[in-house]
Amino acid sequence: MKARGLAASLLLALALLPGLAGAAGPELVLAQAPDRSHDQQALQRGARTFIGYCLGCHPASLMRFNRLADLGFTDEQISKEFLLGARRIGDPMTSTMRRDDAKKWFGIAPPDLSVIARARTSRLGPGADWLYTYLRGFYRDPTRPSGWNNVVFQNVAMHHVLWEFQGRLSPQEYDGMVADLVGYLVYMSEPTAQSRRHIGWYVLGGALVLLLFAFAVKPPPRKSRRREHV
């Protein structure tokens, strides 16, 4: 119950952050994010990008490091690649940045990204499409403190943390990197989504078998006999 309450609070907080609701105008057309839900290697790459370039500022408090095993990482890989300092494999993905410092440096504390893909779903489209368009929408703006702005979220406080990759990779390679990252953010918003869908198909199949069995053993309807009146 506590986890559900925290998830609901995060969704509400992300929805009410100043400027988020109106940052993307009605004329905005979101690019469709490639589906990475069935590509384990892509999700692993996305997890590495998230932990290496996002987790330093953005926590993901509803996600624990040991859940990375669901993506094919071994405990040894998780410990060597992702656990820095005193972190343990069962710890939540908290940021190393203090909220007070973040507010001082950026003017606002970076939001928790545990359920960001769900929080960004709107009439414009799925949250994955918003994130995919946003992460590909940074441009240079010398009037901003960070030197960057974004076509999706005007006057965003976030720095373009992937700018080095965008300058070094081809457009197709950079888009692929962003798609992997978005795929991981989607997975993180609901880690059990794939298993839940698989279980759902088994449940539907079992229900269909029971229905057919019920029809097979159902006795034929009895014919009603009318009394003959003399």
C-alpha positions as CSV (number, residue, x, y, z in Angstrom):
1,M,0.0,0.0,0.0
2,K,2.8,2.4,0.8
3,A,4.5,1.8,-2.6
4,R,1.1,2.5,-4.3
5,G,0.7,5.6,-2.3
6,L,4.1,6.8,-3.2
7,A,3.6,6.1,-6.9
8,A,0.3,8.1,-6.8
9,S,2.1,11.0,-5.1
10,L,4.9,11.0,-7.7
11,L,2.4,11.0,-10.5
12,L,0.6,13.9,-9.0
13,A,3.8,15.8,-8.2
14,L,5.1,15.4,-11.7
15,A,1.8,16.5,-13.2
16,L,1.7,19.7,-11.1
17,L,5.3,20.9,-11.5
18,P,5.3,24.5,-12.6
19,G,5.1,25.0,-16.3
20,L,4.8,21.3,-17.2
21,A,1.1,21.4,-18.1
22,G,1.5,24.2,-20.6
23,A,5.0,23.7,-21.7
24,A,3.9,21.8,-24.8
25,G,1.4,23.7,-26.8
26,P,-1.5,22.2,-28.7
27,E,0.4,22.5,-32.0
28,L,3.1,20.2,-30.8
29,V,3.4,16.9,-32.7
30,L,5.2,14.1,-30.8
31,A,7.5,11.7,-32.6
32,Q,6.7,8.1,-32.1
33,A,9.2,6.3,-29.9
34,P,10.4,3.0,-31.1
35,D,9.2,0.0,-29.1
36,R,12.0,-1.5,-27.0
37,S,9.8,-3.5,-24.7
38,H,10.9,-6.9,-26.2
39,D,14.5,-6.0,-26.8
40,Q,16.5,-7.0,-23.7
41,Q,19.8,-5.7,-25.1
42,A,18.2,-2.3,-25.8
43,L,16.8,-2.1,-22.3
44,Q,20.2,-2.9,-20.9
45,R,21.8,-0.1,-22.9
46,G,19.0,2.2,-21.7
47,A,19.6,1.2,-18.1
48,R,23.3,2.0,-18.5
49,T,22.6,5.4,-20.0
50,F,20.1,6.2,-17.2
51,I,22.3,5.2,-14.4
52,G,25.4,6.8,-15.9
53,Y,23.8,10.1,-17.1
54,C,20.5,10.6,-15.3
55,L,20.7,9.1,-11.9
56,G,23.3,11.6,-10.7
57,C,20.5,14.3,-10.6
58,H,17.2,12.4,-10.9
59,P,16.3,9.7,-8.4
60,A,14.1,6.7,-9.2
61,S,13.1,5.8,-5.7
62,L,10.5,3.2,-6.6
63,M,13.1,1.2,-8.5
64,R,15.7,-1.0,-6.8
65,F,19.1,-2.0,-8.3
66,N,18.3,-5.7,-7.9
67,R,15.4,-5.3,-10.4
68,L,18.0,-4.9,-13.1
69,A,18.3,-8.7,-12.9
70,D,15.0,-8.8,-14.8
71,L,16.8,-7.3,-17.7
72,G,19.5,-10.0,-17.8
73,F,22.1,-8.4,-15.6
74,T,23.8,-10.7,-13.1
75,D,24.4,-9.7,-9.5
76,E,28.1,-9.4,-10.2
77,Q,27.4,-7.0,-13.1
78,I,25.1,-4.9,-11.0
79,S,27.6,-4.7,-8.2
80,K,30.6,-3.8,-10.5
81,E,28.9,-1.5,-12.9
82,F,26.2,0.3,-10.9
83,L,26.8,0.2,-7.2
84,L,29.1,3.1,-6.2
85,G,30.2,3.9,-2.6
86,A,28.1,2.3,0.1
87,R,25.2,1.3,-2.1
88,R,23.9,-2.2,-1.9
89,I,22.1,-4.3,-4.5
90,G,18.8,-4.1,-2.7
91,D,18.9,-0.3,-2.3
92,P,16.5,2.0,-4.2
93,M,17.9,4.1,-7.0
94,T,18.4,7.4,-5.2
95,S,20.4,10.3,-6.5
96,T,23.7,11.3,-5.1
97,M,22.7,15.0,-5.4
98,R,21.2,16.7,-2.4
99,R,17.8,18.4,-3.0
100,D,19.0,21.6,-1.4
101,D,22.0,21.7,-3.7
102,A,19.8,21.0,-6.7
103,K,17.5,23.8,-5.9
104,K,20.4,26.2,-5.5
105,W,22.0,25.2,-8.8
106,F,19.0,24.6,-11.0
107,G,16.3,26.6,-9.3
108,I,14.2,23.4,-8.8
109,A,15.0,19.9,-7.6
110,P,15.0,17.4,-10.5
111,P,11.9,15.2,-10.3
112,D,11.9,11.6,-9.5
113,L,11.7,9.5,-12.7
114,S,10.3,6.3,-11.4
115,V,7.0,6.7,-13.2
116,I,7.9,9.5,-15.6
117,A,6.7,7.6,-18.7
118,R,3.3,7.2,-17.2
119,A,3.1,10.7,-15.8
120,R,3.9,12.2,-19.3
121,T,1.0,10.4,-21.0
122,S,-1.5,13.0,-22.2
123,R,-3.9,13.8,-25.0
124,L,-0.8,14.5,-27.1
125,G,0.2,10.8,-26.9
126,P,2.0,8.2,-24.8
127,G,4.6,9.3,-22.3
128,A,7.2,7.4,-24.3
129,D,6.6,9.6,-27.3
130,W,6.8,12.8,-25.1
131,L,10.2,11.6,-23.6
132,Y,11.5,10.6,-27.0
133,T,10.6,14.0,-28.6
134,Y,11.9,15.9,-25.5
135,L,15.3,14.2,-25.4
136,R,15.8,14.9,-29.1
137,G,14.5,18.5,-28.8
138,F,17.4,20.3,-27.1
139,Y,18.9,23.3,-28.8
140,R,21.5,26.0,-28.0
141,D,20.1,29.1,-26.2
142,P,22.6,31.6,-24.8
143,T,19.8,33.3,-22.8
144,R,19.3,30.3,-20.6
145,P,21.5,29.6,-17.5
146,S,22.4,26.2,-18.8
147,G,22.9,27.4,-22.4
148,W,20.2,25.0,-23.6
149,N,16.5,25.1,-24.3
150,N,14.0,22.6,-25.6
151,V,11.3,22.7,-28.2
152,V,9.0,20.5,-26.1
153,F,9.6,22.1,-22.8
154,Q,10.5,25.8,-23.2
155,N,12.8,27.3,-20.6
156,V,13.5,24.0,-19.0
157,A,16.0,24.0,-16.2
158,M,17.6,20.7,-17.2
159,H,20.9,20.7,-19.0
160,H,21.3,18.7,-22.2
161,V,23.2,15.9,-20.5
162,L,23.6,13.9,-23.7
163,W,25.0,16.7,-25.8
164,E,28.4,15.0,-26.3
165,F,26.7,12.0,-27.8
166,Q,24.6,14.1,-30.1
167,G,27.7,15.8,-31.4
168,R,29.7,12.6,-31.8
169,L,27.1,10.1,-33.0
170,S,25.2,10.2,-36.3
171,P,21.6,11.3,-36.1
172,Q,20.4,7.7,-36.5
173,E,22.8,6.5,-33.8
174,Y,21.7,9.2,-31.4
175,D,18.1,8.5,-32.0
176,G,18.7,4.9,-31.2
177,M,20.5,5.8,-28.0
178,V,17.5,7.9,-26.9
179,A,15.1,5.2,-27.9
180,D,17.0,2.7,-25.6
181,L,16.9,5.2,-22.8
182,V,13.1,5.9,-23.2
183,G,12.6,2.1,-23.4
184,Y,14.2,1.7,-20.0
185,L,12.1,4.6,-18.6
186,V,9.0,2.9,-19.8
187,Y,10.1,-0.4,-18.3
188,M,10.9,1.3,-15.0
189,S,7.5,2.9,-14.8
190,E,5.9,-0.6,-14.8
191,P,8.5,-3.4,-14.5
192,T,5.9,-6.1,-14.3
193,A,4.1,-5.0,-17.5
194,Q,5.4,-7.8,-19.7
195,S,4.9,-10.6,-17.2
196,R,1.4,-9.2,-16.4
197,R,0.5,-9.4,-20.1
198,H,1.8,-12.9,-20.4
199,I,-0.1,-14.0,-17.4
200,G,-3.2,-12.3,-18.8
201,W,-3.0,-14.5,-22.0
202,Y,-2.7,-17.6,-19.8
203,V,-5.7,-16.5,-17.8
204,L,-7.8,-15.9,-20.9
205,G,-6.7,-19.2,-22.4
206,G,-7.7,-21.0,-19.2
207,A,-11.0,-19.3,-19.1
208,L,-11.7,-20.3,-22.8
209,V,-10.9,-23.9,-22.0
210,L,-13.2,-23.9,-19.0
211,L,-16.0,-22.3,-21.1
212,L,-15.6,-25.0,-23.8
213,F,-15.6,-27.7,-21.2
214,A,-18.7,-26.3,-19.6
215,F,-20.5,-26.3,-23.0
216,A,-19.3,-29.9,-23.6
217,V,-20.7,-31.3,-20.3
218,K,-23.8,-29.3,-20.3
219,P,-26.8,-31.6,-20.5
220,P,-29.2,-31.0,-23.4
221,P,-32.3,-29.0,-22.5
222,R,-35.3,-31.0,-21.5
223,K,-38.4,-30.8,-23.6
224,S,-41.4,-29.6,-21.7
225,R,-44.5,-31.8,-22.0
226,R,-47.8,-30.2,-22.0
227,R,-50.7,-31.9,-20.2
228,E,-53.3,-33.0,-22.5
229,H,-56.8,-31.8,-21.5
230,V,-59.6,-34.1,-22.3
